[in-house]
Amino acid sequence: MSKPDKKPKRRPYVDDGHTVYDMSGLTGDNKKRPTQPLGLSGKEKFAAIRAAFEAYFPMLLLVLGSFLFVMLLIALWLS
């Protein structure tokens, strides 16, 4: 009969204070961060909002259309 292999002893874990990532910026007090105004007039602000809608609207239509298409396929498949 042979003897079973002995498992190596585990060394106990000792916390040496080593950090993998600096967590000092994650305090949760984001409300204290000052916000700087952009200095836009009313017309400029309206133009910026309109330009953002013009840039994002085609993508929004594509996503909504994709959802509608998938819903139609599921409805046809289950009927």
MOHU-V480642 format. One record per backbone hydrogen bond with DSSP energy under -0.5 kcal/mol. NH is the residue of the N-H (numbers start at 1). CO is the residue of the C=O. If there is no record, write none. Layout:
BEGIN
((NH & CO) (NH & CO))
END
This chain:
BEGIN
((16 & 14) (23 & 21) (26 & 23) (27 & 25) (30 & 28) (32 & 29) (33 & 30) (45 & 41) (46 & 42) (47 & 43) (48 & 44) (49 & 45) (50 & 46) (51 & 47) (52 & 48) (53 & 49) (54 & 50) (55 & 51) (56 & 52) (57 & 53) (58 & 54) (60 & 56) (61 & 57) (62 & 58) (63 & 59) (64 & 60) (65 & 61) (66 & 62) (67 & 63) (68 & 64) (69 & 65) (70 & 66) (71 & 67) (72 & 68) (73 & 69) (74 & 70) (75 & 71) (76 & 72) (77 & 73) (78 & 74) (79 & 75))
END
